[in-house]
Amino acid sequence: MNPKVSQNNVPRNVIILATIVTVVFGMFRLVLFLILVWVAALAFIIVYQYNSTRTGKGNFVCLDCATIHQNPSCPKCGSRLKKIYSQSDRYGI
Ligand SMILES: [Zn+2]
């Protein structure tokens, strides 16, 4: 399993799942359950994306020593050369 692919697919999978549940509940006219399912699905996606942006130790990757940090300059080597760190762009570290 490629962690990059699975991570990017989670919100989409939740939407697909909620759509399937919508069709099933729609056949039984369970509108209240439909609303609850969509509220839960959207809340899950919001929490998931909030967590995935916070699981990194910092917002930048030092281009000189690859330290992940949040400072304008690298706390380890003092370099100001950095790129924005993101969960889906791990290569190069
Ligand atoms: Zn550095």
PDB file of the backbone (N, CA, C, O) and the ligand in Angstrom, with CONECT records:
HET     ZN  A 101       1
ATOM      1  N   MET A   1       0.843  -1.209   0.000  1.00  0.00           N
ATOM      2  CA  MET A   1       0.000   0.000   0.000  1.00  0.00           C
ATOM      3  C   MET A   1       0.871   1.249   0.000  1.00  0.00           C
ATOM      4  O   MET A   1       1.736   1.421   0.859  1.00  0.00           O
ATOM      5  N   ASN A   2       0.635   2.094  -0.953  1.00  0.00           N
ATOM      6  CA  ASN A   2       1.316   3.379  -0.992  1.00  0.00           C
ATOM      7  C   ASN A   2       0.602   4.350  -0.060  1.00  0.00           C
ATOM      8  O   ASN A   2      -0.568   4.663  -0.282  1.00  0.00           O
ATOM      9  N   PRO A   3       1.287   4.839   0.988  1.00  0.00           N
ATOM     10  CA  PRO A   3       0.597   5.726   1.949  1.00  0.00           C
ATOM     11  C   PRO A   3       0.087   7.004   1.307  1.00  0.00           C
ATOM     12  O   PRO A   3      -0.916   7.568   1.744  1.00  0.00           O
ATOM     13  N   LYS A   4       0.786   7.465   0.257  1.00  0.00           N
ATOM     14  CA  LYS A   4       0.355   8.688  -0.429  1.00  0.00           C
ATOM     15  C   LYS A   4      -1.017   8.488  -1.066  1.00  0.00           C
ATOM     16  O   LYS A   4      -1.895   9.342  -0.946  1.00  0.00           O
ATOM     17  N   VAL A   5      -1.195   7.348  -1.746  1.00  0.00           N
ATOM     18  CA  VAL A   5      -2.440   7.088  -2.451  1.00  0.00           C
ATOM     19  C   VAL A   5      -3.582   6.896  -1.459  1.00  0.00           C
ATOM     20  O   VAL A   5      -4.656   7.474  -1.626  1.00  0.00           O
ATOM     21  N   SER A   6      -3.350   6.072  -0.412  1.00  0.00           N
ATOM     22  CA  SER A   6      -4.421   5.789   0.532  1.00  0.00           C
ATOM     23  C   SER A   6      -4.830   7.051   1.272  1.00  0.00           C
ATOM     24  O   SER A   6      -6.005   7.240   1.586  1.00  0.00           O
ATOM     25  N   GLN A   7      -3.858   7.914   1.551  1.00  0.00           N
ATOM     26  CA  GLN A   7      -4.186   9.124   2.291  1.00  0.00           C
ATOM     27  C   GLN A   7      -5.051  10.062   1.445  1.00  0.00           C
ATOM     28  O   GLN A   7      -6.012  10.654   1.937  1.00  0.00           O
ATOM     29  N   ASN A   8      -4.693  10.185   0.171  1.00  0.00           N
ATOM     30  CA  ASN A   8      -5.462  11.072  -0.688  1.00  0.00           C
ATOM     31  C   ASN A   8      -6.843  10.506  -0.995  1.00  0.00           C
ATOM     32  O   ASN A   8      -7.752  11.256  -1.348  1.00  0.00           O
ATOM     33  N   ASN A   9      -7.010   9.197  -0.866  1.00  0.00           N
ATOM     34  CA  ASN A   9      -8.277   8.583  -1.252  1.00  0.00           C
ATOM     35  C   ASN A   9      -9.288   8.566  -0.118  1.00  0.00           C
ATOM     36  O   ASN A   9     -10.472   8.332  -0.363  1.00  0.00           O
ATOM     37  N   VAL A  10      -8.859   8.806   1.109  1.00  0.00           N
ATOM     38  CA  VAL A  10      -9.780   8.638   2.237  1.00  0.00           C
ATOM     39  C   VAL A  10     -10.993   9.554   2.135  1.00  0.00           C
ATOM     40  O   VAL A  10     -12.113   9.059   2.263  1.00  0.00           O
ATOM     41  N   PRO A  11     -10.838  10.884   1.909  1.00  0.00           N
ATOM     42  CA  PRO A  11     -12.048  11.717   1.800  1.00  0.00           C
ATOM     43  C   PRO A  11     -12.951  11.283   0.662  1.00  0.00           C
ATOM     44  O   PRO A  11     -14.175  11.312   0.786  1.00  0.00           O
ATOM     45  N   ARG A  12     -12.340  10.877  -0.460  1.00  0.00           N
ATOM     46  CA  ARG A  12     -13.138  10.429  -1.603  1.00  0.00           C
ATOM     47  C   ARG A  12     -13.905   9.153  -1.249  1.00  0.00           C
ATOM     48  O   ARG A  12     -15.068   8.995  -1.620  1.00  0.00           O
ATOM     49  N   ASN A  13     -13.230   8.232  -0.516  1.00  0.00           N
ATOM     50  CA  ASN A  13     -13.895   6.991  -0.126  1.00  0.00           C
ATOM     51  C   ASN A  13     -15.083   7.268   0.782  1.00  0.00           C
ATOM     52  O   ASN A  13     -16.109   6.594   0.692  1.00  0.00           O
ATOM     53  N   VAL A  14     -14.945   8.267   1.664  1.00  0.00           N
ATOM     54  CA  VAL A  14     -16.055   8.622   2.557  1.00  0.00           C
ATOM     55  C   VAL A  14     -17.235   9.130   1.746  1.00  0.00           C
ATOM     56  O   VAL A  14     -18.383   8.789   2.034  1.00  0.00           O
ATOM     57  N   ILE A  15     -16.957   9.951   0.724  1.00  0.00           N
ATOM     58  CA  ILE A  15     -18.027  10.470  -0.131  1.00  0.00           C
ATOM     59  C   ILE A  15     -18.722   9.326  -0.878  1.00  0.00           C
ATOM     60  O   ILE A  15     -19.949   9.289  -0.971  1.00  0.00           O
ATOM     61  N   ILE A  16     -17.919   8.391  -1.408  1.00  0.00           N
ATOM     62  CA  ILE A  16     -18.492   7.247  -2.124  1.00  0.00           C
ATOM     63  C   ILE A  16     -19.368   6.432  -1.185  1.00  0.00           C
ATOM     64  O   ILE A  16     -20.477   6.033  -1.540  1.00  0.00           O
ATOM     65  N   LEU A  17     -18.853   6.190   0.024  1.00  0.00           N
ATOM     66  CA  LEU A  17     -19.607   5.420   1.013  1.00  0.00           C
ATOM     67  C   LEU A  17     -20.911   6.125   1.363  1.00  0.00           C
ATOM     68  O   LEU A  17     -21.963   5.490   1.435  1.00  0.00           O
ATOM     69  N   ALA A  18     -20.846   7.444   1.583  1.00  0.00           N
ATOM     70  CA  ALA A  18     -22.044   8.207   1.931  1.00  0.00           C
ATOM     71  C   ALA A  18     -23.045   8.181   0.780  1.00  0.00           C
ATOM     72  O   ALA A  18     -24.253   8.141   1.012  1.00  0.00           O
ATOM     73  N   THR A  19     -22.551   8.203  -0.464  1.00  0.00           N
ATOM     74  CA  THR A  19     -23.445   8.144  -1.623  1.00  0.00           C
ATOM     75  C   THR A  19     -24.162   6.795  -1.691  1.00  0.00           C
ATOM     76  O   THR A  19     -25.359   6.723  -1.969  1.00  0.00           O
ATOM     77  N   ILE A  20     -23.395   5.720  -1.429  1.00  0.00           N
ATOM     78  CA  ILE A  20     -24.003   4.381  -1.425  1.00  0.00           C
ATOM     79  C   ILE A  20     -25.072   4.300  -0.343  1.00  0.00           C
ATOM     80  O   ILE A  20     -26.166   3.789  -0.580  1.00  0.00           O
ATOM     81  N   VAL A  21     -24.748   4.811   0.855  1.00  0.00           N
ATOM     82  CA  VAL A  21     -25.705   4.786   1.971  1.00  0.00           C
ATOM     83  C   VAL A  21     -26.930   5.623   1.616  1.00  0.00           C
ATOM     84  O   VAL A  21     -28.054   5.267   1.969  1.00  0.00           O
ATOM     85  N   THR A  22     -26.710   6.742   0.915  1.00  0.00           N
ATOM     86  CA  THR A  22     -27.830   7.596   0.488  1.00  0.00           C
ATOM     87  C   THR A  22     -28.791   6.822  -0.407  1.00  0.00           C
ATOM     88  O   THR A  22     -30.009   6.908  -0.246  1.00  0.00           O
ATOM     89  N   VAL A  23     -28.232   6.065  -1.352  1.00  0.00           N
ATOM     90  CA  VAL A  23     -29.070   5.285  -2.266  1.00  0.00           C
ATOM     91  C   VAL A  23     -29.854   4.231  -1.488  1.00  0.00           C
ATOM     92  O   VAL A  23     -31.049   4.040  -1.712  1.00  0.00           O
ATOM     93  N   VAL A  24     -29.153   3.539  -0.557  1.00  0.00           N
ATOM     94  CA  VAL A  24     -29.809   2.463   0.211  1.00  0.00           C
ATOM     95  C   VAL A  24     -30.913   3.033   1.099  1.00  0.00           C
ATOM     96  O   VAL A  24     -32.039   2.536   1.109  1.00  0.00           O
ATOM     97  N   PHE A  25     -30.567   4.095   1.852  1.00  0.00           N
ATOM     98  CA  PHE A  25     -31.564   4.699   2.740  1.00  0.00           C
ATOM     99  C   PHE A  25     -32.665   5.383   1.937  1.00  0.00           C
ATOM    100  O   PHE A  25     -33.819   5.422   2.363  1.00  0.00           O
ATOM    101  N   GLY A  26     -32.306   5.920   0.777  1.00  0.00           N
ATOM    102  CA  GLY A  26     -33.300   6.572  -0.064  1.00  0.00           C
ATOM    103  C   GLY A  26     -34.380   5.596  -0.512  1.00  0.00           C
ATOM    104  O   GLY A  26     -35.543   5.975  -0.654  1.00  0.00           O
ATOM    105  N   MET A  27     -33.995   4.331  -0.736  1.00  0.00           N
ATOM    106  CA  MET A  27     -34.964   3.325  -1.136  1.00  0.00           C
ATOM    107  C   MET A  27     -35.968   3.064  -0.017  1.00  0.00           C
ATOM    108  O   MET A  27     -37.117   2.702  -0.273  1.00  0.00           O
ATOM    109  N   PHE A  28     -35.517   3.254   1.242  1.00  0.00           N
ATOM    110  CA  PHE A  28     -36.412   3.022   2.382  1.00  0.00           C
ATOM    111  C   PHE A  28     -36.979   4.330   2.933  1.00  0.00           C
ATOM    112  O   PHE A  28     -37.667   4.333   3.954  1.00  0.00           O
ATOM    113  N   ARG A  29     -36.687   5.444   2.248  1.00  0.00           N
ATOM    114  CA  ARG A  29     -37.187   6.764   2.622  1.00  0.00           C
ATOM    115  C   ARG A  29     -36.782   7.154   4.049  1.00  0.00           C
ATOM    116  O   ARG A  29     -37.563   7.751   4.790  1.00  0.00           O
ATOM    117  N   LEU A  30     -35.552   6.804   4.411  1.00  0.00           N
ATOM    118  CA  LEU A  30     -35.063   7.149   5.748  1.00  0.00           C
ATOM    119  C   LEU A  30     -34.306   8.470   5.675  1.00  0.00           C
ATOM    120  O   LEU A  30     -33.078   8.509   5.746  1.00  0.00           O
ATOM    121  N   VAL A  31     -35.069   9.551   5.533  1.00  0.00           N
ATOM    122  CA  VAL A  31     -34.453  10.862   5.294  1.00  0.00           C
ATOM    123  C   VAL A  31     -33.640  11.316   6.500  1.00  0.00           C
ATOM    124  O   VAL A  31     -32.560  11.887   6.350  1.00  0.00           O
ATOM    125  N   LEU A  32     -34.163  11.061   7.694  1.00  0.00           N
ATOM    126  CA  LEU A  32     -33.437  11.486   8.897  1.00  0.00           C
ATOM    127  C   LEU A  32     -32.068  10.814   8.971  1.00  0.00           C
ATOM    128  O   LEU A  32     -31.073  11.451   9.317  1.00  0.00           O
ATOM    129  N   PHE A  33     -32.025   9.499   8.638  1.00  0.00           N
ATOM    130  CA  PHE A  33     -30.756   8.789   8.645  1.00  0.00           C
ATOM    131  C   PHE A  33     -29.819   9.344   7.567  1.00  0.00           C
ATOM    132  O   PHE A  33     -28.607   9.427   7.768  1.00  0.00           O
ATOM    133  N   LEU A  34     -30.396   9.722   6.422  1.00  0.00           N
ATOM    134  CA  LEU A  34     -29.590  10.290   5.339  1.00  0.00           C
ATOM    135  C   LEU A  34     -28.868  11.545   5.810  1.00  0.00           C
ATOM    136  O   LEU A  34     -27.675  11.727   5.567  1.00  0.00           O
ATOM    137  N   ILE A  35     -29.629  12.416   6.497  1.00  0.00           N
ATOM    138  CA  ILE A  35     -29.030  13.663   6.970  1.00  0.00           C
ATOM    139  C   ILE A  35     -27.916  13.358   7.964  1.00  0.00           C
ATOM    140  O   ILE A  35     -26.837  13.947   7.903  1.00  0.00           O
ATOM    141  N   LEU A  36     -28.191  12.427   8.882  1.00  0.00           N
ATOM    142  CA  LEU A  36     -27.187  12.061   9.887  1.00  0.00           C
ATOM    143  C   LEU A  36     -25.934  11.497   9.231  1.00  0.00           C
ATOM    144  O   LEU A  36     -24.816  11.807   9.643  1.00  0.00           O
ATOM    145  N   VAL A  37     -26.125  10.667   8.207  1.00  0.00           N
ATOM    146  CA  VAL A  37     -24.977  10.051   7.522  1.00  0.00           C
ATOM    147  C   VAL A  37     -24.117  11.130   6.872  1.00  0.00           C
ATOM    148  O   VAL A  37     -22.890  11.094   6.966  1.00  0.00           O
ATOM    149  N   TRP A  38     -24.773  12.101   6.203  1.00  0.00           N
ATOM    150  CA  TRP A  38     -24.007  13.140   5.514  1.00  0.00           C
ATOM    151  C   TRP A  38     -23.328  14.088   6.499  1.00  0.00           C
ATOM    152  O   TRP A  38     -22.207  14.539   6.260  1.00  0.00           O
ATOM    153  N   VAL A  39     -24.000  14.386   7.598  1.00  0.00           N
ATOM    154  CA  VAL A  39     -23.365  15.222   8.632  1.00  0.00           C
ATOM    155  C   VAL A  39     -22.136  14.506   9.186  1.00  0.00           C
ATOM    156  O   VAL A  39     -21.073  15.103   9.353  1.00  0.00           O
ATOM    157  N   ALA A  40     -22.306  13.203   9.468  1.00  0.00           N
ATOM    158  CA  ALA A  40     -21.187  12.428   9.999  1.00  0.00           C
ATOM    159  C   ALA A  40     -20.050  12.342   8.983  1.00  0.00           C
ATOM    160  O   ALA A  40     -18.879  12.460   9.346  1.00  0.00           O
ATOM    161  N   ALA A  41     -20.398  12.135   7.703  1.00  0.00           N
ATOM    162  CA  ALA A  41     -19.369  12.006   6.668  1.00  0.00           C
ATOM    163  C   ALA A  41     -18.596  13.314   6.498  1.00  0.00           C
ATOM    164  O   ALA A  41     -17.369  13.308   6.402  1.00  0.00           O
ATOM    165  N   LEU A  42     -19.319  14.432   6.463  1.00  0.00           N
ATOM    166  CA  LEU A  42     -18.648  15.725   6.286  1.00  0.00           C
ATOM    167  C   LEU A  42     -17.806  16.066   7.511  1.00  0.00           C
ATOM    168  O   LEU A  42     -16.705  16.602   7.386  1.00  0.00           O
ATOM    169  N   ALA A  43     -18.332  15.751   8.699  1.00  0.00           N
ATOM    170  CA  ALA A  43     -17.560  15.996   9.920  1.00  0.00           C
ATOM    171  C   ALA A  43     -16.287  15.164   9.915  1.00  0.00           C
ATOM    172  O   ALA A  43     -15.223  15.643  10.305  1.00  0.00           O
ATOM    173  N   PHE A  44     -16.400  13.906   9.468  1.00  0.00           N
ATOM    174  CA  PHE A  44     -15.231  13.039   9.409  1.00  0.00           C
ATOM    175  C   PHE A  44     -14.177  13.611   8.462  1.00  0.00           C
ATOM    176  O   PHE A  44     -12.989  13.620   8.782  1.00  0.00           O
ATOM    177  N   ILE A  45     -14.619  14.092   7.287  1.00  0.00           N
ATOM    178  CA  ILE A  45     -13.679  14.630   6.299  1.00  0.00           C
ATOM    179  C   ILE A  45     -12.986  15.876   6.857  1.00  0.00           C
ATOM    180  O   ILE A  45     -11.779  16.048   6.689  1.00  0.00           O
ATOM    181  N   ILE A  46     -13.755  16.742   7.519  1.00  0.00           N
ATOM    182  CA  ILE A  46     -13.169  17.958   8.083  1.00  0.00           C
ATOM    183  C   ILE A  46     -12.127  17.590   9.133  1.00  0.00           C
ATOM    184  O   ILE A  46     -11.020  18.128   9.136  1.00  0.00           O
ATOM    185  N   VAL A  47     -12.490  16.661  10.031  1.00  0.00           N
ATOM    186  CA  VAL A  47     -11.555  16.240  11.078  1.00  0.00           C
ATOM    187  C   VAL A  47     -10.337  15.567  10.446  1.00  0.00           C
ATOM    188  O   VAL A  47      -9.201  15.802  10.857  1.00  0.00           O
ATOM    189  N   TYR A  48     -10.592  14.727   9.441  1.00  0.00           N
ATOM    190  CA  TYR A  48      -9.492  14.017   8.788  1.00  0.00           C
ATOM    191  C   TYR A  48      -8.503  15.001   8.161  1.00  0.00           C
ATOM    192  O   TYR A  48      -7.292  14.867   8.331  1.00  0.00           O
ATOM    193  N   GLN A  49      -9.034  15.999   7.431  1.00  0.00           N
ATOM    194  CA  GLN A  49      -8.144  16.952   6.766  1.00  0.00           C
ATOM    195  C   GLN A  49      -7.445  17.838   7.780  1.00  0.00           C
ATOM    196  O   GLN A  49      -6.292  18.222   7.585  1.00  0.00           O
ATOM    197  N   TYR A  50      -8.143  18.163   8.870  1.00  0.00           N
ATOM    198  CA  TYR A  50      -7.521  18.943   9.940  1.00  0.00           C
ATOM    199  C   TYR A  50      -6.359  18.166  10.546  1.00  0.00           C
ATOM    200  O   TYR A  50      -5.286  18.723  10.778  1.00  0.00           O
ATOM    201  N   ASN A  51      -6.577  16.877  10.803  1.00  0.00           N
ATOM    202  CA  ASN A  51      -5.515  16.055  11.373  1.00  0.00           C
ATOM    203  C   ASN A  51      -4.359  15.871  10.396  1.00  0.00           C
ATOM    204  O   ASN A  51      -3.197  15.925  10.797  1.00  0.00           O
ATOM    205  N   SER A  52      -4.664  15.655   9.124  1.00  0.00           N
ATOM    206  CA  SER A  52      -3.604  15.372   8.165  1.00  0.00           C
ATOM    207  C   SER A  52      -2.725  16.595   7.936  1.00  0.00           C
ATOM    208  O   SER A  52      -1.566  16.456   7.546  1.00  0.00           O
ATOM    209  N   THR A  53      -3.263  17.801   8.174  1.00  0.00           N
ATOM    210  CA  THR A  53      -2.415  18.979   8.033  1.00  0.00           C
ATOM    211  C   THR A  53      -1.619  19.230   9.300  1.00  0.00           C
ATOM    212  O   THR A  53      -0.656  19.997   9.285  1.00  0.00           O
ATOM    213  N   ARG A  54      -2.007  18.595  10.396  1.00  0.00           N
ATOM    214  CA  ARG A  54      -1.322  18.842  11.667  1.00  0.00           C
ATOM    215  C   ARG A  54      -0.382  17.722  12.068  1.00  0.00           C
ATOM    216  O   ARG A  54       0.390  17.896  13.011  1.00  0.00           O
ATOM    217  N   THR A  55      -0.409  16.572  11.391  1.00  0.00           N
ATOM    218  CA  THR A  55       0.427  15.456  11.804  1.00  0.00           C
ATOM    219  C   THR A  55       1.894  15.718  11.497  1.00  0.00           C
ATOM    220  O   THR A  55       2.768  15.125  12.129  1.00  0.00           O
ATOM    221  N   GLY A  56       2.179  16.586  10.550  1.00  0.00           N
ATOM    222  CA  GLY A  56       3.569  16.932  10.269  1.00  0.00           C
ATOM    223  C   GLY A  56       4.160  17.711  11.424  1.00  0.00           C
ATOM    224  O   GLY A  56       3.449  18.406  12.149  1.00  0.00           O
ATOM    225  N   LYS A  57       5.474  17.588  11.592  1.00  0.00           N
ATOM    226  CA  LYS A  57       6.104  18.291  12.703  1.00  0.00           C
ATOM    227  C   LYS A  57       6.227  19.777  12.394  1.00  0.00           C
ATOM    228  O   LYS A  57       6.366  20.579  13.318  1.00  0.00           O
ATOM    229  N   GLY A  58       6.181  20.167  11.130  1.00  0.00           N
ATOM    230  CA  GLY A  58       6.353  21.564  10.797  1.00  0.00           C
ATOM    231  C   GLY A  58       5.844  21.858   9.416  1.00  0.00           C
ATOM    232  O   GLY A  58       5.295  20.986   8.742  1.00  0.00           O
ATOM    233  N   ASN A  59       6.024  23.076   8.998  1.00  0.00           N
ATOM    234  CA  ASN A  59       5.496  23.502   7.719  1.00  0.00           C
ATOM    235  C   ASN A  59       6.550  23.587   6.628  1.00  0.00           C
ATOM    236  O   ASN A  59       6.209  23.684   5.449  1.00  0.00           O
ATOM    237  N   PHE A  60       7.835  23.553   7.002  1.00  0.00           N
ATOM    238  CA  PHE A  60       8.890  23.702   6.017  1.00  0.00           C
ATOM    239  C   PHE A  60       9.874  22.545   6.111  1.00  0.00           C
ATOM    240  O   PHE A  60      10.033  21.930   7.165  1.00  0.00           O
ATOM    241  N   VAL A  61      10.525  22.264   5.004  1.00  0.00           N
ATOM    242  CA  VAL A  61      11.617  21.309   4.975  1.00  0.00           C
ATOM    243  C   VAL A  61      12.870  22.054   4.555  1.00  0.00           C
ATOM    244  O   VAL A  61      12.893  22.690   3.502  1.00  0.00           O
ATOM    245  N   CYS A  62      13.913  21.979   5.373  1.00  0.00           N
ATOM    246  CA  CYS A  62      15.182  22.616   5.049  1.00  0.00           C
ATOM    247  C   CYS A  62      15.800  21.942   3.832  1.00  0.00           C
ATOM    248  O   CYS A  62      15.883  20.715   3.776  1.00  0.00           O
ATOM    249  N   LEU A  63      16.231  22.732   2.864  1.00  0.00           N
ATOM    250  CA  LEU A  63      16.817  22.154   1.655  1.00  0.00           C
ATOM    251  C   LEU A  63      18.274  21.761   1.860  1.00  0.00           C
ATOM    252  O   LEU A  63      18.846  21.053   1.031  1.00  0.00           O
ATOM    253  N   ASP A  64      18.876  22.210   2.951  1.00  0.00           N
ATOM    254  CA  ASP A  64      20.274  21.870   3.214  1.00  0.00           C
ATOM    255  C   ASP A  64      20.412  20.607   4.048  1.00  0.00           C
ATOM    256  O   ASP A  64      21.250  19.760   3.741  1.00  0.00           O
ATOM    257  N   CYS A  65      19.607  20.461   5.098  1.00  0.00           N
ATOM    258  CA  CYS A  65      19.763  19.310   5.987  1.00  0.00           C
ATOM    259  C   CYS A  65      18.473  18.514   6.151  1.00  0.00           C
ATOM    260  O   CYS A  65      18.446  17.538   6.900  1.00  0.00           O
ATOM    261  N   ALA A  66      17.399  18.914   5.460  1.00  0.00           N
ATOM    262  CA  ALA A  66      16.128  18.168   5.443  1.00  0.00           C
ATOM    263  C   ALA A  66      15.422  18.155   6.788  1.00  0.00           C
ATOM    264  O   ALA A  66      14.567  17.301   7.022  1.00  0.00           O
ATOM    265  N   THR A  67      15.758  19.075   7.674  1.00  0.00           N
ATOM    266  CA  THR A  67      15.039  19.181   8.936  1.00  0.00           C
ATOM    267  C   THR A  67      13.655  19.793   8.678  1.00  0.00           C
ATOM    268  O   THR A  67      13.512  20.752   7.920  1.00  0.00           O
ATOM    269  N   ILE A  68      12.641  19.209   9.333  1.00  0.00           N
ATOM    270  CA  ILE A  68      11.294  19.768   9.232  1.00  0.00           C
ATOM    271  C   ILE A  68      11.107  20.746  10.377  1.00  0.00           C
ATOM    272  O   ILE A  68      11.295  20.395  11.541  1.00  0.00           O
ATOM    273  N   HIS A  69      10.739  21.965  10.046  1.00  0.00           N
ATOM    274  CA  HIS A  69      10.640  23.005  11.077  1.00  0.00           C
ATOM    275  C   HIS A  69       9.591  24.024  10.685  1.00  0.00           C
ATOM    276  O   HIS A  69       9.068  23.993   9.571  1.00  0.00           O
ATOM    277  N   GLN A  70       9.278  24.941  11.618  1.00  0.00           N
ATOM    278  CA  GLN A  70       8.272  25.972  11.385  1.00  0.00           C
ATOM    279  C   GLN A  70       8.880  27.367  11.384  1.00  0.00           C
ATOM    280  O   GLN A  70       8.159  28.355  11.243  1.00  0.00           O
ATOM    281  N   ASN A  71      10.173  27.457  11.537  1.00  0.00           N
ATOM    282  CA  ASN A  71      10.824  28.765  11.661  1.00  0.00           C
ATOM    283  C   ASN A  71      11.165  29.337  10.294  1.00  0.00           C
ATOM    284  O   ASN A  71      11.249  28.598   9.312  1.00  0.00           O
ATOM    285  N   PRO A  72      11.364  30.662  10.224  1.00  0.00           N
ATOM    286  CA  PRO A  72      11.803  31.267   8.950  1.00  0.00           C
ATOM    287  C   PRO A  72      13.151  30.731   8.502  1.00  0.00           C
ATOM    288  O   PRO A  72      13.403  30.608   7.303  1.00  0.00           O
ATOM    289  N   SER A  73      14.025  30.410   9.458  1.00  0.00           N
ATOM    290  CA  SER A  73      15.300  29.794   9.111  1.00  0.00           C
ATOM    291  C   SER A  73      15.446  28.489   9.875  1.00  0.00           C
ATOM    292  O   SER A  73      14.834  28.297  10.925  1.00  0.00           O
ATOM    293  N   CYS A  74      16.266  27.592   9.335  1.00  0.00           N
ATOM    294  CA  CYS A  74      16.398  26.256   9.906  1.00  0.00           C
ATOM    295  C   CYS A  74      17.009  26.322  11.304  1.00  0.00           C
ATOM    296  O   CYS A  74      18.057  26.944  11.473  1.00  0.00           O
ATOM    297  N   PRO A  75      16.383  25.696  12.321  1.00  0.00           N
ATOM    298  CA  PRO A  75      16.944  25.717  13.674  1.00  0.00           C
ATOM    299  C   PRO A  75      18.197  24.861  13.807  1.00  0.00           C
ATOM    300  O   PRO A  75      18.951  25.018  14.768  1.00  0.00           O
ATOM    301  N   LYS A  76      18.426  23.964  12.862  1.00  0.00           N
ATOM    302  CA  LYS A  76      19.562  23.054  12.967  1.00  0.00           C
ATOM    303  C   LYS A  76      20.814  23.637  12.298  1.00  0.00           C
ATOM    304  O   LYS A  76      21.900  23.636  12.878  1.00  0.00           O
ATOM    305  N   CYS A  77      20.641  24.130  11.077  1.00  0.00           N
ATOM    306  CA  CYS A  77      21.813  24.614  10.356  1.00  0.00           C
ATOM    307  C   CYS A  77      21.712  26.102  10.017  1.00  0.00           C
ATOM    308  O   CYS A  77      22.667  26.670   9.487  1.00  0.00           O
ATOM    309  N   GLY A  78      20.579  26.745  10.309  1.00  0.00           N
ATOM    310  CA  GLY A  78      20.454  28.180  10.090  1.00  0.00           C
ATOM    311  C   GLY A  78      20.154  28.574   8.666  1.00  0.00           C
ATOM    312  O   GLY A  78      20.051  29.764   8.369  1.00  0.00           O
ATOM    313  N   SER A  79      20.008  27.601   7.768  1.00  0.00           N
ATOM    314  CA  SER A  79      19.756  27.919   6.374  1.00  0.00           C
ATOM    315  C   SER A  79      18.351  28.488   6.193  1.00  0.00           C
ATOM    316  O   SER A  79      17.406  28.059   6.856  1.00  0.00           O
ATOM    317  N   ARG A  80      18.225  29.457   5.290  1.00  0.00           N
ATOM    318  CA  ARG A  80      16.902  29.989   4.974  1.00  0.00           C
ATOM    319  C   ARG A  80      16.312  29.315   3.731  1.00  0.00           C
ATOM    320  O   ARG A  80      15.190  29.619   3.326  1.00  0.00           O
ATOM    321  N   LEU A  81      17.068  28.411   3.140  1.00  0.00           N
ATOM    322  CA  LEU A  81      16.545  27.682   1.985  1.00  0.00           C
ATOM    323  C   LEU A  81      15.613  26.594   2.476  1.00  0.00           C
ATOM    324  O   LEU A  81      16.026  25.712   3.229  1.00  0.00           O
ATOM    325  N   LYS A  82      14.345  26.652   2.052  1.00  0.00           N
ATOM    326  CA  LYS A  82      13.375  25.664   2.502  1.00  0.00           C
ATOM    327  C   LYS A  82      12.276  25.542   1.462  1.00  0.00           C
ATOM    328  O   LYS A  82      12.085  26.409   0.609  1.00  0.00           O
ATOM    329  N   LYS A  83      11.569  24.439   1.567  1.00  0.00           N
ATOM    330  CA  LYS A  83      10.359  24.311   0.768  1.00  0.00           C
ATOM    331  C   LYS A  83       9.220  23.957   1.692  1.00  0.00           C
ATOM    332  O   LYS A  83       9.433  23.457   2.796  1.00  0.00           O
ATOM    333  N   ILE A  84       8.011  24.217   1.240  1.00  0.00           N
ATOM    334  CA  ILE A  84       6.838  23.941   2.064  1.00  0.00           C
ATOM    335  C   ILE A  84       6.665  22.436   2.177  1.00  0.00           C
ATOM    336  O   ILE A  84       6.644  21.713   1.180  1.00  0.00           O
ATOM    337  N   TYR A  85       6.542  21.985   3.422  1.00  0.00           N
ATOM    338  CA  TYR A  85       6.366  20.567   3.681  1.00  0.00           C
ATOM    339  C   TYR A  85       4.900  20.208   3.582  1.00  0.00           C
ATOM    340  O   TYR A  85       4.047  20.902   4.135  1.00  0.00           O
ATOM    341  N   SER A  86       4.597  19.114   2.872  1.00  0.00           N
ATOM    342  CA  SER A  86       3.226  18.617   2.832  1.00  0.00           C
ATOM    343  C   SER A  86       3.252  17.112   2.948  1.00  0.00           C
ATOM    344  O   SER A  86       4.232  16.457   2.592  1.00  0.00           O
ATOM    345  N   GLN A  87       2.137  16.566   3.464  1.00  0.00           N
ATOM    346  CA  GLN A  87       2.060  15.123   3.703  1.00  0.00           C
ATOM    347  C   GLN A  87       2.128  14.342   2.406  1.00  0.00           C
ATOM    348  O   GLN A  87       2.620  13.213   2.391  1.00  0.00           O
ATOM    349  N   SER A  88       1.649  14.915   1.327  1.00  0.00           N
ATOM    350  CA  SER A  88       1.589  14.164   0.084  1.00  0.00           C
ATOM    351  C   SER A  88       2.865  14.326  -0.738  1.00  0.00           C
ATOM    352  O   SER A  88       2.960  13.774  -1.834  1.00  0.00           O
ATOM    353  N   ASP A  89       3.830  15.059  -0.239  1.00  0.00           N
ATOM    354  CA  ASP A  89       5.068  15.312  -0.992  1.00  0.00           C
ATOM    355  C   ASP A  89       6.247  14.991  -0.091  1.00  0.00           C
ATOM    356  O   ASP A  89       6.919  15.893   0.410  1.00  0.00           O
ATOM    357  N   ARG A  90       6.496  13.704   0.112  1.00  0.00           N
ATOM    358  CA  ARG A  90       7.510  13.280   1.069  1.00  0.00           C
ATOM    359  C   ARG A  90       8.877  13.087   0.417  1.00  0.00           C
ATOM    360  O   ARG A  90       9.895  13.157   1.105  1.00  0.00           O
ATOM    361  N   TYR A  91       8.924  12.851  -0.862  1.00  0.00           N
ATOM    362  CA  TYR A  91      10.216  12.518  -1.457  1.00  0.00           C
ATOM    363  C   TYR A  91      11.135  13.735  -1.429  1.00  0.00           C
ATOM    364  O   TYR A  91      10.685  14.878  -1.513  1.00  0.00           O
ATOM    365  N   GLY A  92      12.396  13.469  -1.313  1.00  0.00           N
ATOM    366  CA  GLY A  92      13.360  14.553  -1.228  1.00  0.00           C
ATOM    367  C   GLY A  92      13.833  14.782   0.185  1.00  0.00           C
ATOM    368  O   GLY A  92      14.789  15.528   0.401  1.00  0.00           O
ATOM    369  N   ILE A  93      13.186  14.157   1.161  1.00  0.00           N
ATOM    370  CA  ILE A  93      13.622  14.314   2.556  1.00  0.00           C
ATOM    371  C   ILE A  93      14.669  13.265   2.843  1.00  0.00           C
ATOM    372  O   ILE A  93      15.187  13.199   3.957  1.00  0.00           O
TER     373      ILE A  93
HETATM  374 ZN    ZN A 101      18.890  22.916   7.887  1.00  0.00          ZN2+
END
